[in-house]
Amino acid sequence: MGEIVGAGLLAHVPTIVLPEETRLELNGGKEITLVTGLHQLREDVFARDDYDTVVVLDSHWATTVEFVVTAQHRRAGLFTSEELPRGMCRMPYDFPGDPELAGNIEKFADKHGTWITAIDDEYLPIYYATINLWKFLGEGLPDKRWVTIGVCQTGDMEDHLRLGRALADGIAATPGRRVLLIASGALSHTFWPLRELRDHEASDPVHIFTPEARAADFERIAWFKEGRHDKVLDTMNEFWKYKPEAKFFHYLMMAGALGERACVARARQYGEYENSIGTGQVHLWFDRPEGGWTGSPTTTPQEPAHA
């Protein structure tokens, strides 16, 4: 029987893969902590040997008539972003996939009243919400499998929770799997207009598009640290006013897999809450509580020393 052993809501912003010199130039000579946070997260979690598979819930990959799970035995190539080819150009990637897990997730679509297809086409596009995090957390770890699931642009909150439920069942049905989930995407997500955005490239949260969006992000970060996933889910209508990336579907899929409102996992934060041309970015990691994802919460985790 497989199990989910950890999960994270992680930022994938293009800035993290820019050369250090460029990052410092954009940020007043200081490193952005989204980079240092990922380095620490790799050391604390991803460099360990107590998991074998990573499932990325990718906010940049939008399907239309179904959810799609990557099912290739291996994915390798060069990635250039259609959105930002100057900064993400010919980035090499090479990692094993998990066709067995993908197939098992697909099998639970009917049970949860949704549509899921496992696709093994070697020409299936890949997106930087997956690649950028793999570069930090997976590159150099050749035995770790990586699988991606996209959001569905015609789906709503309930559809993405259903996908998460099917994901959890598919993992449980795959013998021996120990899985880390990554909800790859931002919190509030409104960009500054083109003629203004170069005045707002620094990481300081003062550059978040509105003070109200910044406050909404901070409120949810606090709830995550308290293990109050119920509050996050119960106030989605309010949060949608601030246009979270992909309608926060990346998080909703993760929540569906972890027990939804019953989930009590408390976040620890890696790095600071930072701006990216108006959008709210943060790395939050959830270890499985001793009583399970929906069991008794653990004590509030200590912040990493760098946060």
TORZA-477716 format. One line per 4 residues: number of its first residue (from 1); their letters; for each residue x, y, z of N, C-alpha, C, CB. Coordinates in steps of 0.1 Angstrom, whole numbers, padded with zeros to 4 digits. Glycine has a CB too. Layout:
<atoms>
NUM	a	X,Y,Z,X,Y,Z,X,Y,Z,X,Y,Z | ... $
</atoms>
This chain:
<atoms>
1	mgei	0008,-0012,0000,0000,0000,0000,0009,0012,0000,-0009,0000,0012 | 0006,0022,-0009,0013,0034,-0009,0008,0044,0001,0013,0040,-0023 | 0016,0055,0003,0012,0065,0012,0018,0079,0008,0016,0061,0026 | 0011,0089,0013,0017,0103,0011,0024,0106,0024,0005,0113,0008 $
5	vgag	0037,0110,0022,0046,0112,0034,0049,0127,0036,0058,0104,0032 | 0046,0135,0026,0048,0149,0028,0042,0157,0017,0063,0152,0029 | 0040,0170,0019,0033,0178,0008,0037,0193,0010,0018,0177,0009 | 0037,0200,-0001,0041,0214,-0001,0034,0223,-0010,0056,0215,-0003 $
9	llah	0032,0235,-0006,0027,0246,-0015,0039,0254,-0018,0015,0254,-0008 | 0044,0253,-0031,0057,0259,-0034,0056,0268,-0046,0067,0248,-0037 | 0064,0279,-0045,0065,0288,-0056,0075,0284,-0067,0069,0302,-0050 | 0071,0287,-0079,0080,0282,-0091,0084,0294,-0099,0072,0272,-0099 $
13	vpti	0083,0306,-0095,0085,0318,-0103,0098,0318,-0111,0085,0331,-0094 | 0097,0323,-0123,0109,0323,-0132,0122,0329,-0126,0106,0330,-0145 | 0120,0338,-0117,0132,0345,-0111,0141,0335,-0105,0127,0355,-0101 | 0136,0324,-0099,0145,0315,-0092,0155,0308,-0101,0136,0304,-0085 $
17	vlpe	0153,0307,-0114,0162,0300,-0122,0171,0310,-0131,0155,0291,-0132 | 0169,0323,-0128,0178,0333,-0135,0192,0332,-0129,0172,0347,-0133 | 0202,0336,-0136,0216,0336,-0130,0216,0345,-0117,0226,0342,-0140 | 0225,0341,-0108,0225,0349,-0095,0227,0364,-0097,0236,0343,-0087 $
21	etrl	0236,0367,-0107,0239,0381,-0109,0226,0389,-0113,0250,0382,-0120 | 0218,0382,-0121,0205,0389,-0126,0196,0390,-0114,0199,0381,-0137 | 0195,0379,-0106,0186,0380,-0094,0189,0391,-0085,0186,0366,-0087 | 0202,0393,-0082,0207,0403,-0073,0204,0417,-0079,0222,0402,-0070 $
25	elng	0206,0418,-0092,0203,0431,-0099,0189,0435,-0098,0207,0431,-0113 | 0180,0425,-0099,0165,0428,-0098,0161,0431,-0084,0158,0416,-0104 | 0169,0427,-0074,0164,0427,-0060,0174,0436,-0051,0163,0413,-0054 | 0179,0446,-0057,0187,0456,-0049,0199,0450,-0043,0178,0461,-0038 $
29	gkei	0205,0440,-0049,0217,0434,-0044,0215,0423,-0035,0225,0444,-0038 | 0203,0419,-0031,0200,0408,-0022,0195,0396,-0029,0191,0413,-0011 | 0199,0384,-0024,0193,0372,-0029,0178,0371,-0025,0201,0360,-0024 | 0170,0366,-0034,0156,0363,-0030,0156,0350,-0022,0147,0362,-0043 $
33	tlvt	0148,0351,-0011,0148,0339,-0002,0140,0328,-0008,0142,0343,0011 | 0132,0330,-0019,0126,0318,-0026,0137,0308,-0031,0117,0323,-0037 | 0149,0314,-0034,0160,0305,-0038,0166,0298,-0026,0170,0313,-0046 | 0170,0306,-0016,0176,0300,-0004,0167,0290,0003,0181,0311,0006 $
37	glhq	0154,0293,0002,0144,0284,0008,0143,0271,0001,0130,0291,0008 | 0144,0271,-0012,0144,0258,-0019,0156,0250,-0016,0142,0260,-0034 | 0168,0257,-0015,0180,0249,-0012,0179,0243,0002,0192,0259,-0012 | 0173,0250,0012,0171,0244,0025,0161,0233,0025,0167,0255,0035 $
41	lred	0150,0234,0017,0140,0224,0016,0146,0211,0010,0128,0229,0007 | 0154,0213,0000,0160,0201,-0006,0169,0194,0005,0170,0205,-0018 | 0176,0201,0013,0185,0195,0023,0176,0188,0034,0194,0206,0030 | 0165,0195,0038,0157,0190,0048,0148,0178,0044,0149,0200,0054 $
45	vfar	0143,0178,0032,0133,0169,0028,0137,0160,0015,0120,0176,0025 | 0140,0167,0004,0141,0160,-0008,0154,0152,-0010,0140,0170,-0019 | 0164,0155,-0002,0177,0147,-0002,0176,0135,0006,0188,0156,0003 | 0165,0133,0013,0163,0121,0021,0159,0109,0013,0152,0123,0032 $
49	ddyd	0160,0097,0019,0157,0085,0011,0144,0079,0016,0169,0075,0013 | 0135,0086,0023,0123,0081,0028,0111,0083,0019,0120,0086,0042 | 0114,0086,0006,0103,0087,-0004,0109,0083,-0017,0097,0102,-0005 | 0100,0079,-0027,0105,0075,-0040,0099,0082,-0051,0102,0060,-0041 $
53	tvvv	0088,0089,-0049,0080,0095,-0060,0075,0109,-0056,0068,0087,-0064 | 0076,0119,-0066,0070,0132,-0064,0059,0134,-0074,0082,0143,-0066 | 0048,0139,-0069,0037,0142,-0078,0035,0158,-0078,0023,0135,-0074 | 0037,0164,-0089,0035,0179,-0090,0021,0182,-0095,0046,0185,-0100 $
57	ldsh	0014,0190,-0088,0001,0195,-0092,0004,0209,-0098,-0009,0196,-0080 | 0004,0209,-0111,0010,0220,-0119,0000,0230,-0123,0017,0214,-0132 | 0001,0242,-0117,-0009,0253,-0120,-0007,0259,-0134,-0007,0264,-0110 | 0004,0256,-0141,0006,0261,-0155,0000,0252,-0166,0020,0264,-0157 $
61	watt	-0003,0240,-0163,-0008,0231,-0173,-0023,0230,-0172,-0001,0216,-0171 | -0030,0236,-0181,-0044,0236,-0181,-0050,0227,-0191,-0049,0251,-0182 | -0057,0217,-0187,-0064,0208,-0196,-0079,0213,-0197,-0063,0193,-0192 | -0087,0206,-0206,-0100,0211,-0208,-0112,0201,-0205,-0101,0216,-0222 $
65	vefv	-0110,0189,-0210,-0122,0180,-0208,-0119,0168,-0198,-0125,0173,-0222 | -0107,0169,-0192,-0104,0158,-0182,-0091,0163,-0175,-0101,0144,-0189 | -0088,0156,-0164,-0075,0157,-0158,-0065,0148,-0165,-0076,0154,-0143 | -0053,0152,-0166,-0043,0143,-0173,-0031,0141,-0163,-0038,0150,-0186 $
69	vtaq	-0027,0128,-0163,-0015,0124,-0154,-0004,0120,-0164,-0019,0113,-0144 | 0008,0124,-0162,0019,0120,-0170,0022,0105,-0167,0031,0129,-0169 | 0024,0097,-0177,0026,0083,-0175,0038,0077,-0183,0014,0075,-0180 | 0047,0086,-0187,0059,0082,-0194,0069,0074,-0184,0067,0094,-0200 $
73	hrra	0076,0065,-0190,0086,0058,-0182,0098,0068,-0178,0092,0046,-0189 | 0100,0077,-0187,0111,0087,-0185,0108,0099,-0193,0125,0081,-0189 | 0111,0111,-0187,0109,0123,-0194,0123,0130,-0195,0098,0133,-0187 | 0127,0134,-0207,0140,0140,-0208,0140,0149,-0221,0151,0129,-0210 $
77	glft	0148,0160,-0220,0148,0169,-0231,0154,0183,-0227,0134,0171,-0237 | 0150,0193,-0235,0154,0206,-0233,0141,0214,-0232,0164,0212,-0244 | 0140,0223,-0222,0128,0231,-0220,0131,0246,-0223,0122,0229,-0206 | 0123,0252,-0232,0123,0266,-0234,0109,0271,-0232,0129,0270,-0248 $
81	seel	0107,0281,-0223,0094,0286,-0220,0088,0294,-0231,0094,0294,-0207 | 0076,0292,-0235,0069,0301,-0245,0066,0314,-0238,0056,0294,-0250 | 0065,0315,-0225,0062,0327,-0218,0074,0336,-0216,0055,0324,-0205 | 0085,0330,-0212,0097,0338,-0209,0109,0331,-0214,0098,0340,-0193 $
85	prgm	0111,0330,-0227,0122,0323,-0233,0135,0329,-0231,0120,0322,-0248 | 0136,0342,-0227,0149,0349,-0225,0154,0343,-0211,0147,0364,-0224 | 0146,0340,-0202,0151,0336,-0189,0151,0321,-0187,0143,0342,-0178 | 0142,0314,-0194,0141,0299,-0193,0143,0294,-0207,0128,0295,-0186 $
89	crmp	0156,0291,-0210,0159,0287,-0224,0168,0275,-0224,0167,0299,-0230 | 0163,0264,-0231,0171,0252,-0233,0176,0246,-0220,0183,0254,-0242 | 0167,0246,-0210,0170,0240,-0197,0169,0225,-0198,0160,0245,-0186 | 0180,0217,-0195,0179,0203,-0196,0172,0197,-0184,0193,0197,-0197 $
93	ydfp	0164,0186,-0187,0157,0178,-0177,0158,0164,-0180,0143,0183,-0175 | 0158,0155,-0170,0159,0141,-0172,0155,0134,-0159,0173,0136,-0177 | 0143,0127,-0159,0139,0120,-0147,0130,0109,-0150,0132,0130,-0137 | 0129,0099,-0142,0120,0088,-0144,0106,0092,-0140,0124,0075,-0136 $
97	gdpe	0096,0086,-0147,0082,0088,-0144,0077,0075,-0136,0074,0090,-0156 | 0064,0074,-0135,0058,0063,-0128,0045,0059,-0135,0055,0067,-0113 | 0046,0051,-0146,0034,0047,-0153,0024,0039,-0144,0038,0038,-0165 | 0029,0031,-0135,0020,0023,-0126,0012,0032,-0118,0029,0013,-0117 $
101	lagn	0018,0042,-0111,0010,0051,-0103,0000,0059,-0112,0019,0061,-0096 | 0004,0064,-0123,-0005,0071,-0132,-0017,0063,-0136,0003,0076,-0144 | -0014,0050,-0139,-0026,0042,-0143,-0035,0039,-0131,-0020,0029,-0148 | -0029,0038,-0119,-0038,0036,-0107,-0046,0048,-0104,-0029,0032,-0095 $
105	iekf	-0041,0060,-0106,-0048,0072,-0103,-0060,0073,-0113,-0040,0085,-0105 | -0058,0069,-0126,-0068,0069,-0136,-0080,0060,-0132,-0063,0065,-0149 | -0077,0049,-0126,-0087,0039,-0122,-0097,0044,-0112,-0080,0026,-0117 | -0094,0054,-0105,-0103,0059,-0095,-0111,0071,-0099,-0095,0063,-0082 $
109	adkh	-0111,0074,-0112,-0119,0085,-0117,-0134,0083,-0115,-0116,0087,-0132 | -0139,0071,-0119,-0153,0069,-0118,-0158,0069,-0104,-0157,0055,-0124 | -0150,0063,-0095,-0154,0063,-0081,-0157,0077,-0075,-0143,0056,-0072 | -0149,0087,-0080,-0150,0100,-0075,-0157,0110,-0084,-0136,0106,-0072 $
113	gtwi	-0164,0104,-0094,-0172,0112,-0103,-0164,0122,-0111,-0182,0119,-0095 | -0153,0118,-0117,-0145,0128,-0125,-0139,0120,-0136,-0134,0134,-0116 | -0130,0127,-0144,-0124,0122,-0156,-0109,0124,-0156,-0130,0128,-0169 | -0102,0113,-0156,-0087,0113,-0155,-0082,0104,-0166,-0083,0109,-0141 $
117	taid	-0072,0108,-0173,-0065,0100,-0183,-0050,0100,-0181,-0068,0104,-0197 | -0044,0089,-0180,-0029,0087,-0180,-0024,0088,-0194,-0025,0074,-0172 | -0014,0097,-0197,-0009,0098,-0210,0006,0096,-0210,-0012,0113,-0216 | 0010,0087,-0219,0025,0084,-0220,0032,0089,-0232,0026,0069,-0219 $
121	deyl	0025,0098,-0240,0031,0104,-0252,0044,0111,-0249,0021,0114,-0259 | 0055,0108,-0255,0068,0114,-0252,0068,0129,-0257,0079,0106,-0259 | 0059,0133,-0265,0059,0147,-0270,0049,0155,-0262,0055,0147,-0284 | 0044,0150,-0251,0035,0158,-0243,0043,0170,-0237,0029,0149,-0231 $
125	piyy	0038,0182,-0238,0045,0194,-0233,0048,0193,-0218,0038,0207,-0237 | 0058,0200,-0214,0061,0201,-0200,0062,0216,-0196,0074,0193,-0196 | 0059,0220,-0184,0058,0234,-0180,0067,0237,-0169,0043,0237,-0176 | 0070,0250,-0168,0080,0254,-0159,0076,0253,-0144,0085,0268,-0161 $
129	atin	0063,0252,-0142,0058,0250,-0128,0063,0236,-0123,0043,0250,-0127 | 0066,0227,-0132,0073,0214,-0129,0088,0215,-0130,0068,0203,-0138 | 0093,0220,-0141,0107,0220,-0144,0115,0229,-0134,0110,0226,-0158 | 0110,0241,-0130,0118,0249,-0121,0120,0243,-0108,0111,0263,-0120 $
133	lwkf	0109,0236,-0103,0111,0230,-0089,0119,0217,-0090,0097,0226,-0084 | 0118,0210,-0102,0127,0198,-0103,0141,0202,-0103,0123,0191,-0116 | 0145,0214,-0109,0159,0218,-0110,0164,0220,-0096,0160,0231,-0118 | 0156,0225,-0087,0161,0226,-0073,0160,0214,-0064,0153,0238,-0066 $
137	lgeg	0149,0207,-0066,0146,0196,-0057,0148,0182,-0062,0131,0197,-0053 | 0149,0180,-0075,0151,0167,-0081,0163,0164,-0089,0139,0164,-0089 | 0169,0175,-0095,0181,0173,-0103,0192,0167,-0094,0185,0186,-0110 | 0199,0157,-0100,0210,0150,-0092,0205,0139,-0083,0217,0160,-0084 $
141	lpdk	0192,0136,-0083,0186,0125,-0075,0180,0116,-0085,0176,0130,-0064 | 0187,0108,-0093,0182,0100,-0104,0172,0089,-0101,0194,0095,-0111 | 0171,0085,-0089,0162,0074,-0086,0148,0079,-0082,0168,0066,-0075 | 0146,0092,-0081,0133,0097,-0077,0124,0099,-0089,0135,0110,-0069 $
145	rwvt	0112,0093,-0089,0103,0094,-0099,0095,0108,-0098,0093,0083,-0100 | 0092,0114,-0109,0084,0126,-0110,0073,0125,-0119,0093,0139,-0114 | 0061,0128,-0114,0048,0127,-0122,0042,0141,-0121,0039,0116,-0116 | 0035,0145,-0131,0028,0158,-0131,0013,0156,-0134,0034,0168,-0141 $
149	igvc	0005,0163,-0127,-0010,0164,-0130,-0013,0179,-0133,-0018,0158,-0119 | -0021,0181,-0143,-0025,0195,-0146,-0038,0199,-0140,-0026,0197,-0161 | -0041,0212,-0139,-0054,0216,-0135,-0063,0215,-0147,-0053,0231,-0130 | -0076,0216,-0144,-0086,0215,-0155,-0094,0228,-0156,-0096,0203,-0153 $
153	qtgd	-0092,0235,-0167,-0097,0249,-0168,-0113,0250,-0168,-0092,0256,-0180 | -0119,0238,-0171,-0134,0238,-0170,-0139,0233,-0157,-0140,0230,-0181 | -0130,0229,-0148,-0134,0224,-0135,-0136,0235,-0125,-0124,0214,-0130 | -0142,0232,-0114,-0144,0241,-0102,-0138,0235,-0090,-0159,0244,-0100 $
157	medh	-0140,0241,-0079,-0134,0237,-0066,-0137,0222,-0063,-0139,0245,-0055 | -0150,0218,-0065,-0153,0204,-0062,-0146,0194,-0072,-0168,0202,-0063 | -0145,0198,-0084,-0138,0189,-0094,-0124,0187,-0089,-0138,0195,-0108 | -0117,0197,-0085,-0103,0196,-0081,-0101,0188,-0068,-0096,0209,-0080 $
161	lrlg	-0111,0190,-0059,-0111,0182,-0047,-0113,0167,-0051,-0122,0186,-0037 | -0121,0164,-0060,-0124,0150,-0065,-0111,0144,-0071,-0135,0150,-0075 | -0104,0153,-0078,-0091,0148,-0084,-0082,0144,-0072,-0084,0158,-0093 | -0081,0152,-0062,-0073,0149,-0051,-0077,0136,-0044,-0073,0160,-0041 $
165	rala	-0089,0134,-0043,-0094,0121,-0036,-0090,0109,-0045,-0109,0121,-0035 | -0091,0110,-0058,-0087,0099,-0067,-0072,0098,-0066,-0091,0102,-0081 | -0064,0109,-0065,-0050,0108,-0063,-0046,0100,-0051,-0044,0122,-0063 | -0052,0103,-0040,-0049,0096,-0027,-0052,0081,-0029,-0057,0102,-0016 $
169	dgia	-0064,0078,-0035,-0067,0064,-0037,-0057,0057,-0046,-0081,0062,-0042 | -0053,0064,-0056,-0043,0058,-0066,-0030,0055,-0059,-0042,0067,-0078 | -0026,0065,-0051,-0013,0062,-0043,-0015,0051,-0034,-0009,0075,-0035 | -0026,0050,-0027,-0028,0039,-0017,-0028,0025,-0024,-0041,0041,-0010 $
173	atpg	-0033,0025,-0037,-0034,0013,-0045,-0021,0009,-0051,-0045,0014,-0055 | -0010,0017,-0050,0002,0014,-0056,0012,0009,-0046,0008,0026,-0063 | 0015,-0004,-0046,0023,-0010,-0035,0037,-0003,-0033,0025,-0025,-0038 | 0039,0000,-0021,0052,0004,-0017,0055,0019,-0020,0062,-0003,-0023 $
177	rrvl	0046,0026,-0026,0049,0040,-0030,0049,0049,-0017,0039,0045,-0040 | 0060,0057,-0017,0060,0068,-0006,0062,0081,-0014,0073,0065,0004 | 0051,0089,-0013,0050,0100,-0022,0050,0114,-0016,0036,0099,-0030 | 0057,0123,-0022,0056,0137,-0018,0048,0144,-0029,0071,0144,-0017 $
181	lias	0038,0153,-0024,0030,0161,-0033,0035,0175,-0033,0015,0160,-0028 | 0035,0181,-0045,0039,0195,-0046,0027,0202,-0053,0052,0197,-0054 | 0021,0212,-0046,0011,0221,-0052,0020,0233,-0057,0000,0225,-0042 | 0022,0233,-0070,0032,0243,-0076,0024,0255,-0081,0040,0236,-0087 $
185	gals	0025,0266,-0073,0018,0278,-0077,0018,0289,-0067,0004,0275,-0081 | 0013,0300,-0070,0013,0312,-0062,0000,0313,-0053,0015,0324,-0070 | 0001,0323,-0045,-0011,0328,-0037,-0018,0338,-0046,-0007,0334,-0023 | -0020,0350,-0041,-0027,0361,-0050,-0018,0363,-0062,-0028,0374,-0042 $
189	htfw	-0025,0366,-0073,-0017,0365,-0086,-0022,0375,-0096,-0019,0351,-0092 | -0020,0388,-0094,-0022,0398,-0103,-0009,0405,-0107,-0033,0408,-0098 | -0006,0405,-0120,0007,0412,-0124,0005,0427,-0125,0011,0406,-0137 | 0016,0434,-0123,0016,0448,-0127,0015,0450,-0142,0028,0455,-0121 $
193	plre	0009,0460,-0147,0009,0462,-0162,0023,0464,-0167,0000,0474,-0165 | 0025,0461,-0180,0038,0461,-0186,0046,0473,-0184,0037,0458,-0201 | 0039,0485,-0185,0047,0498,-0184,0050,0501,-0170,0039,0509,-0190 | 0045,0493,-0160,0048,0496,-0146,0056,0485,-0140,0035,0498,-0139 $
197	lrdh	0056,0473,-0145,0061,0461,-0138,0076,0462,-0134,0058,0449,-0145 | 0084,0469,-0143,0098,0470,-0140,0101,0478,-0127,0105,0475,-0151 | 0091,0485,-0123,0092,0492,-0110,0089,0484,-0098,0084,0505,-0110 | 0085,0471,-0101,0080,0463,-0090,0086,0449,-0091,0065,0462,-0091 $
201	easd	0099,0448,-0095,0105,0435,-0096,0112,0430,-0083,0115,0435,-0107 | 0114,0439,-0074,0120,0435,-0061,0111,0425,-0053,0124,0447,-0053 | 0117,0418,-0044,0109,0408,-0037,0101,0413,-0025,0119,0397,-0032 | 0104,0425,-0021,0097,0431,-0010,0082,0430,-0012,0102,0445,-0007 $
205	pvhi	0074,0425,-0002,0060,0424,-0003,0052,0437,-0005,0054,0417,0009 | 0059,0448,-0003,0053,0461,-0006,0049,0462,-0020,0063,0473,-0002 | 0055,0454,-0029,0052,0454,-0043,0040,0445,-0047,0064,0451,-0051 | 0034,0438,-0038,0022,0430,-0041,0012,0439,-0046,0017,0422,-0028 $
209	ftpe	0004,0434,-0056,-0005,0443,-0064,-0014,0452,-0056,-0013,0435,-0073 | -0020,0447,-0045,-0028,0456,-0036,-0025,0452,-0022,-0043,0455,-0039 | -0026,0461,-0012,-0025,0458,0002,-0035,0447,0006,-0026,0470,0011 | -0047,0447,0000,-0057,0438,0004,-0053,0423,0000,-0071,0441,-0003 $
213	araa	-0047,0422,-0012,-0042,0409,-0017,-0031,0404,-0007,-0037,0410,-0031 | -0022,0413,-0004,-0012,0409,0006,-0017,0405,0019,-0002,0421,0008 | -0027,0412,0024,-0033,0408,0037,-0040,0394,0036,-0044,0418,0041 | -0047,0392,0024,-0053,0379,0022,-0043,0367,0022,-0062,0379,0010 $
217	dfer	-0032,0370,0016,-0021,0360,0015,-0016,0357,0030,-0010,0364,0006 | -0013,0368,0037,-0008,0366,0051,-0018,0358,0059,-0005,0379,0057 | -0031,0361,0058,-0041,0354,0065,-0041,0339,0063,-0055,0360,0062 | -0039,0335,0050,-0039,0321,0047,-0026,0314,0051,-0041,0319,0032 $
221	iawf	-0015,0321,0050,-0003,0316,0055,-0004,0313,0070,0009,0326,0052 | -0010,0322,0078,-0012,0320,0092,-0020,0308,0094,-0018,0332,0099 | -0031,0306,0087,-0040,0294,0088,-0032,0282,0085,-0052,0296,0080 | -0024,0282,0075,-0017,0270,0071,-0007,0266,0083,-0009,0272,0058 $
225	kegr	-0001,0276,0089,0008,0273,0100,0001,0267,0112,0016,0285,0104 | -0012,0271,0113,-0020,0265,0124,-0027,0252,0121,-0031,0276,0128 | -0025,0247,0109,-0032,0235,0105,-0046,0237,0102,-0030,0224,0115 | -0051,0249,0099,-0065,0252,0097,-0068,0252,0082,-0068,0265,0103 $
229	hdkv	-0067,0240,0076,-0071,0239,0062,-0086,0241,0060,-0067,0225,0056 | -0093,0239,0070,-0108,0241,0069,-0111,0256,0067,-0115,0236,0082 | -0103,0265,0074,-0106,0279,0072,-0102,0283,0057,-0098,0287,0082 | -0091,0278,0052,-0087,0281,0038,-0098,0277,0029,-0074,0274,0035 $
233	ldtm	-0103,0265,0030,-0113,0259,0021,-0127,0266,0023,-0115,0244,0024 | -0130,0270,0035,-0143,0276,0037,-0144,0291,0033,-0146,0275,0052 | -0132,0297,0030,-0132,0311,0025,-0126,0312,0011,-0123,0319,0035 | -0128,0302,0003,-0123,0303,-0011,-0130,0314,-0018,-0125,0289,-0018 $
237	nefw	-0143,0315,-0016,-0150,0326,-0023,-0144,0340,-0021,-0165,0326,-0019 | -0140,0342,-0008,-0134,0354,-0005,-0120,0355,-0011,-0132,0356,0010 | -0112,0345,-0012,-0099,0345,-0017,-0099,0347,-0032,-0091,0332,-0013 | -0109,0341,-0039,-0109,0343,-0053,-0110,0357,-0058,-0121,0335,-0059 $
241	kykp	-0114,0366,-0049,-0114,0381,-0052,-0100,0386,-0056,-0120,0389,-0040 | -0090,0379,-0050,-0076,0383,-0052,-0069,0374,-0063,-0068,0382,-0039 | -0077,0367,-0071,-0072,0360,-0082,-0060,0351,-0079,-0068,0369,-0093 | -0061,0341,-0070,-0050,0332,-0067,-0047,0325,-0080,-0053,0322,-0056 $
245	eakf	-0034,0321,-0082,-0030,0315,-0094,-0038,0302,-0097,-0015,0311,-0094 | -0043,0301,-0110,-0051,0289,-0114,-0063,0287,-0104,-0042,0277,-0114 | -0068,0298,-0099,-0079,0297,-0090,-0076,0289,-0077,-0092,0291,-0097 | -0063,0287,-0074,-0058,0279,-0063,-0061,0265,-0065,-0064,0284,-0050 $
249	fhyl	-0063,0260,-0077,-0067,0246,-0080,-0055,0237,-0076,-0070,0245,-0095 | -0042,0242,-0078,-0031,0234,-0074,-0032,0230,-0059,-0018,0241,-0077 | -0035,0240,-0051,-0037,0236,-0036,-0050,0228,-0034,-0038,0249,-0028 | -0060,0230,-0041,-0073,0223,-0039,-0071,0208,-0042,-0084,0228,-0047 $
253	mmag	-0063,0205,-0052,-0060,0191,-0055,-0052,0185,-0044,-0052,0190,-0069 | -0043,0192,-0039,-0035,0187,-0027,-0044,0185,-0015,-0023,0196,-0024 | -0052,0195,-0013,-0061,0193,-0001,-0070,0181,-0002,-0070,0206,0000 | -0076,0179,-0015,-0084,0167,-0017,-0077,0154,-0013,-0089,0167,-0031 $
257	alge	-0064,0154,-0016,-0056,0142,-0013,-0053,0140,0002,-0043,0142,-0021 | -0053,0151,0009,-0049,0151,0023,-0060,0151,0033,-0040,0163,0026 | -0073,0151,0028,-0084,0150,0038,-0092,0162,0038,-0079,0147,0051 | -0089,0172,0030,-0097,0185,0029,-0099,0192,0043,-0111,0181,0023 $
261	racv	-0111,0194,0047,-0113,0202,0059,-0109,0195,0071,-0128,0205,0060 | -0107,0182,0071,-0102,0174,0082,-0087,0174,0083,-0107,0160,0081 | -0080,0179,0073,-0066,0179,0073,-0061,0189,0084,-0060,0183,0060 | -0051,0184,0092,-0046,0192,0104,-0031,0195,0102,-0049,0185,0117 $
265	arar	-0025,0192,0091,-0011,0193,0089,-0007,0208,0090,-0006,0188,0076 | 0003,0211,0098,0008,0225,0100,0020,0228,0091,0011,0227,0115 | 0020,0239,0085,0031,0243,0076,0043,0248,0084,0026,0253,0066 | 0055,0246,0078,0066,0253,0081,0071,0261,0069,0078,0244,0087 $
269	qyge	0075,0273,0071,0078,0282,0059,0093,0282,0056,0073,0296,0062 | 0096,0281,0043,0110,0282,0039,0112,0295,0031,0113,0270,0030 | 0120,0303,0036,0122,0316,0031,0111,0326,0035,0123,0316,0016 | 0111,0337,0029,0101,0347,0033,0089,0347,0023,0107,0362,0033 $
273	yens	0078,0354,0026,0068,0357,0017,0073,0368,0008,0054,0361,0024 | 0072,0366,-0005,0079,0375,-0014,0070,0379,-0026,0092,0370,-0019 | 0073,0390,-0032,0066,0395,-0044,0073,0390,-0056,0066,0411,-0044 | 0065,0388,-0067,0070,0386,-0080,0061,0394,-0090,0071,0371,-0084 $
277	igtg	0065,0405,-0093,0058,0415,-0102,0043,0416,-0099,0060,0412,-0116 | 0040,0416,-0086,0027,0419,-0081,0020,0407,-0075,0018,0423,-0093 | 0026,0395,-0077,0020,0382,-0072,0026,0378,-0058,0021,0371,-0082 | 0019,0371,-0050,0023,0366,-0037,0029,0352,-0038,0012,0367,-0027 $
281	qvhl	0041,0351,-0033,0049,0338,-0035,0054,0333,-0021,0060,0340,-0044 | 0053,0320,-0018,0058,0315,-0006,0060,0300,-0007,0048,0318,0006 | 0069,0295,0001,0072,0280,0002,0067,0276,0015,0087,0277,0000 | 0057,0267,0015,0051,0261,0028,0052,0246,0027,0037,0266,0030 $
285	wfdr	0058,0240,0037,0059,0225,0037,0051,0219,0048,0074,0221,0038 | 0044,0208,0045,0036,0201,0055,0041,0187,0057,0021,0201,0050 | 0046,0184,0069,0050,0171,0072,0037,0163,0077,0061,0170,0083 | 0037,0151,0075,0025,0143,0079,0025,0143,0095,0025,0129,0074 $
289	pegg	0013,0147,0101,0013,0147,0115,0014,0132,0120,-0001,0153,0120 | 0018,0131,0133,0019,0118,0139,0006,0110,0138,0024,0119,0153 | -0005,0117,0139,-0018,0110,0139,-0024,0108,0125,-0028,0117,0147 | -0016,0112,0114,-0020,0111,0101,-0025,0125,0096,-0032,0101,0099 $
293	wtgs	-0028,0126,0083,-0032,0139,0078,-0044,0144,0084,-0034,0138,0063 | -0053,0136,0088,-0066,0140,0094,-0067,0136,0109,-0078,0134,0087 | -0055,0133,0115,-0055,0129,0129,-0052,0141,0138,-0045,0118,0131 | -0045,0138,0149,-0042,0148,0158,-0030,0157,0153,-0038,0142,0172 $
297	pttt	-0032,0170,0154,-0021,0179,0149,-0009,0178,0159,-0026,0194,0149 | 0003,0180,0153,0015,0181,0161,0016,0195,0166,0027,0177,0153 | 0026,0197,0175,0029,0210,0179,0033,0219,0168,0039,0210,0191 | 0032,0232,0169,0036,0241,0158,0051,0239,0155,0033,0256,0162 $
301	pqep	0054,0236,0143,0068,0234,0139,0076,0246,0140,0069,0228,0125 | 0089,0244,0143,0098,0256,0144,0101,0260,0130,0111,0252,0151 | 0103,0274,0128,0107,0279,0115,0121,0275,0112,0105,0294,0115 | 0124,0272,0099,0138,0270,0096,0147,0282,0099,0140,0266,0081 $
305	aha	0159,0280,0102,0167,0291,0107,0168,0303,0097,0181,0286,0110 | 0167,0300,0084,0169,0310,0074,0156,0318,0072,0174,0304,0061 | 0145,0313,0076,0132,0320,0072,0130,0333,0079,0120,0310,0076 $
</atoms>
